[in-house]
Amino acid sequence: MSEVELDVLDLKEMVLSNNSFGPSDVGTIRTAIAENYGHFGELRDAVNEMEVDDTLSPAGKTKMGVCQFLLGKFSDSLQTLQAADGSAMALFYQARGLFELGRYDEAIGVYQQAQRSGYNEDQCNIGIAEAHRYAGRIEEGLAILDNIFGPAEQTADYMYQRAATVAAVGGRMDEALALYQRAVQTDENHAGALFGLALENDRLGNDIESLDLYERAAKAFPTGIGVLINLGLIYEDNNQFDKAQLCYKRILDCYPDHPQTQLYMKDAAATGNMLYDEEAQRRNDRLAQTLNMPVTNFELSVRSRNCLQKMGIETIGDLTRTSEAELLSSKNFGETSLFEIREMLTSKGLSLGQFAHEKKSTEPPIDTSHMSPDEQALLDRPISDLNLSVRARKCMARLQLNTIGELIRKTGDDMLECKNFGVTSLNEVREKLTDLGLKMRGD
């Protein structure tokens, strides 16, 4: 897939709808998330849906187990794959999961089963060699690598594993570095080889080179914990606390209870500013734009349009806060109109009632009796006239606030419930309103 295709890829839909699933699909998922980390959330959402689907076939469980592995849910992945279809792929990822859980001898046995079932023999042997290395049997691992011949010797995975094993033997660092470099020349995005080179440059005091290598390794998916922790610590040393927190957040996305990372995140947040996830912000902004789209922008039947108008439903966001039952309770709104609305929302990746829990409560009217005509006129002015900062302005969009009058109906607590809107932004809004002689409800 090209970068453009990956950017528009609906990874959740791909995982949930693609019946066949093999190594190439795993490659697509890894590349998509490496190119745009926002796809990680889509993979997680897809897995969440599969985990509550009691009708999954054995092949579907293999897909779910592999995706759980990619999310770092190794115990769940292993349990799922052991109840899957027994395919070579299911066995290979069972072995990968056992390795990640530190059960190296069991991993070796399952790698051998995967080989017998037809999974790539060389890939399994590379995995077996890695398991021996981690179990402390370095010479045994090196012997297995010595017996791999042909095209597999030219792969980045082979050269990386050989480099790491040679480095573990000791006294052969020049050879290990040459192998790491060859692996990166073969695959410029190989996280393991980049990490190996970064570590050595770090130890040699080559700060600029090691930072570049760590950053390149961090773009890969899945990314090792060591890469993200070391990179986060470098960012903290450079007073780039927001970037450090993004590294720690990526670890906590996969390992929410990782104690070391939790401490690092807490320290980085206390020293710098609270995490501002730019990618999540962009996704939220795109969603806010979609939710604010008027339903009149879509080609609906006259009956559907009239019914929505009578119900006071003006935007896509209003529909996502309305249930199917509420629509059907409206006079003249039948199954045909319901199907039409569903199709419209599905085209935008949304559904009826999706945000029903966010349904706006009826807010009290503004008391304008004490206001002059000029002050009352201010209420109809757009919020953009306040010249707010980017963060505060985006929060207005997420809350679907368009005029100053709508803003002053809100309390400070209402505003603080909005993601990424903190006390600093609240004070900014209050100051802008004070300049106009206005204040928020409850102030």
N, C-alpha and C positions, 0 to 999 in steps of 0.2 A: 504494500500500500504506500502511496505517496504521502508526504506530510499534510497536504491539503485534505486527502481522504481520511487520514487519521484524525485531523482536527474536527471534522464533521461526523466522525464515527459515533454512533450510539452504542457504546460498548455493552450497556445493560441489555439492550434489545438483541445484540449479537449473541450474547451468552445465553439468554433465555430462549431464543428462537432457533438457534442453529442446532439441528438434530445431530449432525455428525460433529465429532470433536476429536482432534488429534494434535500432534506436536506443532503443526503449522498454526493452529488456532491459539495455542499457548504463546507462540512467537508473536502473533498479532496483538494479543493482550499485553504482553510485556513491552512491545515497541510503542503501543498506543499510550500506556501510562508513562513510559520514559519520555515521550514527546510532550505529553500534557498530563501533569499529575492529577488534574481534575477528573480524569477517567477512573482514578482509584475509587472514588465515591460511587461511580456507576457499577464497578465490579462488586463492591461491597453490597450495594442495593440488590444486585442480581442474586448474590449468594443468600442474602437475607430472605428473598422470596423463595428460593429453592429449598431453604432449610425448613420452611413451613408447608411445603408441598408434599402431601402424603402419597401422591400419585406418581412420583418420580420412578422411572424405570431403572434397572441396574446400570444401563449405560448413562442415564441421567445422573446417577449417583457418582459415577466416575468423573463426569464433568464437574459436578459440585465439589467433589473431593479435591480435584486438581486446583480449582479456583480457591478453595479454602486454603490450600497450601500456599498459593500465590499471595494470599492475604496475611500469611503468617500464623494461621490458625492450625498449627501442626497436629495437635491432639485431635481436634475435630476432624481434620482431613484424614488422619489415619483411621479413625473409627468409621468414617463414611466410606473410604476406599475398601476397607475390609468387608463391607457389606455390598460392594458394587459388583460389576460384571466379571471380575477375575481376569480382565484383559491384561495384555502386556503393559499397556499404559497405566492401568490401575496399580499393577505391581510395582512399576518403576517409581511412581510417586509415593507409594507406600514406603519404599526403601528411602526415598528422599526425606519423607517425614520422620522415619525412624532415626536417620542420621541427624536431622535437626534437633531431635529430642535427646541426642546423646546415646542412643542405643545402637552402637556401631556394629557389633557382631550380628545383631538381628538384621540390620540394614544390609549387611553383606549377603546374608542368606536370601533375602527377598530380591536383591539385585540379581542374584543367580537364578531365581525363579523367573524374573522378568526376561532374562536372557533366553531361558528355555522356552518361554512363551512367544519369543520372536522380537522382543525389543532390541534396538541397536546394540550389538555385542560390545563394541568399543565404548559407547557411552556408559554402559553398565560397568565395564572394567575400570573406567576412569573414576566412577563413583565408588567402586570397591577399593581402589587405591587410596582415595581420599579418606574413606572410613578407616582403613588401616593406619594412615598417618595420624588421624585424630585419636586413635586408640593407642598411639605410641609405638606402633609397629612400622617404623619409618622405612627400614630396609625392605620389609615385605611389600610395602606400597610401591617402593621404587622398582622392585623386581617385576611387579605387574605392569608398570608403565614401560619397562624395558621390553616387554613382550607384545607391545602394541605396535603394529607396523602399518604401512600404507597411508592412505589419505587421512586417517585419524591423527597421525603424527603431526599433520599440518594445521590442525584445528586450534583455535585459541584456547578451548577448554583443556586440551591435552597439554599444551605448552604452559598454561597457567598452573595446572596440577603438578607438572614436572618441576617448574620453578619453585613452587611452595615446598615440595618434597625435598628438593636439593637444598633449599635454604634451611630446612629443618635438620638435615644431616649435619650442617655446620662446616665452615671452612671453605665453602664453594660459592661465596656471595657473588663473585663476578659472573659465574655461570648462571646463577639464579636471575640476576639482573638482565642478562642477555636474553634469557627465556621470557621474562616478563615483557621486555621490549618487543620481542618477536610476536608475542601474543597480542599486544596492543596494535602492532602493525597489521596483524591479520584481522583483528576486530577492534576498532578504535574505541568501542563502547564496552569492552569487557570489564565488568566491575571488579572482578577478583584481581586481574592483572594490573589494573590501574591502582587498586588499593595497595598491592604489593610494592609497586614503584613509589607510590606516595609515602608509604611507611619508611622506605629506605632513604628517600630524599629528606623526610622529616628528621630522621636520625642524623643525617649528615649536615643538617642546618640549612638546607636549600629551601627556605620558606616559600618563596614565590613559586618555585616548581612544584613543591608538595601541595600547595593550595590549589593550583591549577589541576593537578591530578585528582585530588580529593573531590573537587567540584565536578570533574568529568565522571568520576565513579559514582557520585551521588545522583547523577541523571539517570543511571540505569535502574531497571526494576526487574526483580526485587533487589533492593539495595541492602548490603550488609549493615548490621548495627554499628560495627567498628568504623565504617566509613562515615556514617552520619554523626556519631559521637565525636570523632576526631575533628571533622569539619566544623561542627558546632562549637567546639572548644577554641578552634582557630578564630572563628568569627567573634567569639566573646573577647579573645585577646585583642582583636582589632576594633572592639567596641561596636560591632555590628550585631546588636542583640536581637533585632527582629529576624535576621537571617539565621542566627543560632536557634531561635525558637522554632523556626520552620523545620530545621533539621530534626529537632527533638520531637516535634509534632508528628513527623513522618514515622518515627520509631513508635510513638504511642498509638498511631493509627493501627499498627499491626500488633503491638504488644502493650496494651493499655496499662498493665500492672508492672511494667519494667521499672524496678525501684531506682536504679541509677539514673535513668533518663528522667524520671519524675523529679528527682532532686535537681538535675541540671536545668530542667524547664522552669522550676520554681525560682532558682537563682537568677536565670537569665531574665525572667519576667520582673523580678524584684529590682534588678540592676538597670534594665532598660525599659522600653515601653512594652505594654502588653502585646501579645501576638496579633499581627495584622496579616492575615492570610490573603495575599493579593489574588491568588487563583480562585479561592472560595468567594472572595468579594466580587470578582468578575462574573462568576456563575450566578451569584445572588442578584447582581444588577441585571443580567440578561433575563432572569426569571421575573424580576420586578417589572421590566419593560413588557414582557409578555402578559403578565397579570393585569397590567394597566391598559391593554389593548381593548378598545370598544368592541362589543359584539356586532355592532353595525358594520365592522370591517369585513365580516364574513358573509358569504352567500347563504343565508338561511331562508327557509320558506316564510311566507307572510304570516302563517299561523304561529310558527315558532317565534318570530320576531315580535308579534303582538303580545304573545304570552309573557315573554321575557320583559317587555316594556311594562306590562301591568304589574309584574312582580318586583319592579324596581331594579332589575338585573341589567347593569349597563356595561360591565367589563368582564373579561375572561376570569379575573380574580373573583368577581361576584359568583360566577358559576362554580368555581372550585370550592367556594364556601357554602354551596347549596347542594343538598342531597337529592338523589333521584326521587325519593318519596315526596319531597317538597315540591319538585317540579310537577310530578304527576297529580298532586293535589290541586294544582291550578286548573281552573275551568278551561276546557278545550285543548289541554296539553296531553297528548296521548303517546303511545309507544313509538309512533313514527317520528314525532318531534324529538322524543328522548333519544332515539337512535341517531338522529341528525346531530344533536348536541354532543353526544358521545364521540362521534366521528370527528367533529371539529376539535374537541379537546385532545383526543388521541393524536391528532396531527401535530399538536404542540407538546406532546409528552406529558399531558395532564389528564386528570379525571374528575368527574363530579364528586363533590364532597371531600376532595383530597385535603383541603385546608379548612374543613368545617369547624375544627377546634379554634380557628382564628377568626371566626365570624365576629364582625364588629358589633359591639353593644351600642344601643341607642345612647348617644351622648347628649347631655343637657344643652339646651339652646344658649347662645351667648347673650348675656344681659348687656344691651347696648344703650340702655336708658341714660347712663351717665356719660355717653360719648358724644362728642361734637359730630356734625355731619362729615367733617374731614377725617376724623378718626374712624368713623363707620366705613368710610370709603376705603380705608386701608385694608379692611378685612377681605375685600375682593381682589386685592393685588396678589400676583403669583409669589410663591415662596422664593423664587429665583431673585426677587428684588432685595432679599435680605443679604445676598452675597455671602452665603455660608461657605465653609470649607468643604473640600471634596467629601470627607467622611460624613459630615452632618448632612450634606445635600443628598448623598446616596441613601442615608437612613430615611429621609423624607420620602424618597421614591419607594422604598420598601414598605413604608407605612401608608403609601398611596395618599399622601398629603400634598395638595396642589396649591392651596391658597393660604394666606396668613390667617384667615378666619378659621380654617380647619385646624391649623397648628395650635391656636390658642385654646381650642377645645380640649387639648391634651394636657395631662398633668406631667410633672417631671418624672414620676414613676412610670407612666405609660411610655415615655421616650426611652428610659433606661432599659426597658425590656427588649429594645431593638438591638440585634447583634452588632457589635463593634461601635455602639453608641455609648460613650462613657460620660463621666462627670464633666470632663473638659468640654466635650461637645455640647452638653446640656447648658453649661455656663455660657458658652458662645451664643447659643440660641437665645437664652435669657437676655444677654447684653444687647443683641440685635433688636429684640422686641422692646426693651427698655428705651432704646434710642428713639423708638417710634411712639413711646408713651403707652405701650401695651405690655401685658404679662400673660403667662399661661394659667390655665385653670388650677386653682389651689395655691398659687403663689401670692 
